[in-house]
Amino acid sequence: MLANFSASGMYFYTRQPVELGEKVFVSVRLSTAPIAGEAPPRLAVYGKVVRIEPKVDGTYGVAQPHFGVFNLSCPGIPCELPNDINHLAQSTGTDRFST
């Protein structure tokens, strides 16, 4: 679950353990409701974990500054992640995160 998103980074909760310094790849849906009949906006974000806060409910609060942010919701335009982002997600196994 996304808790905070800014121009420089994000803070989110996950049930999956992460390590400090781990490169993570996150798909962020900015709304749960369609806007004017279109799918909610989505972003692909990647970065490195700089803070982890274990919570009493078994989740982890994770702080991550952005290395890159890509729009996945390009109406009428084919949207694909650049090859380096796909490679990062595949090679590090970090595409398991979704918010």
Number of C-alpha atoms within 10 A of each C-alpha: 13 16 12 11 15 9 8 10 18 18 18 18 19 17 14 10 12 17 13 13 13 14 19 22 26 19 19 20 19 13 11 9 12 10 10 7 7 10 14 14 18 17 15 18 21 24 20 19 20 14 16 19 11 14 11 7 7 10 15 19 19 23 21 24 19 19 13 13 18 16 15 18 18 11 10 6 8 8 12 13 13 9 9 9 18 13 12 16 19 13 10 13 13 17 16 13 15 14 14
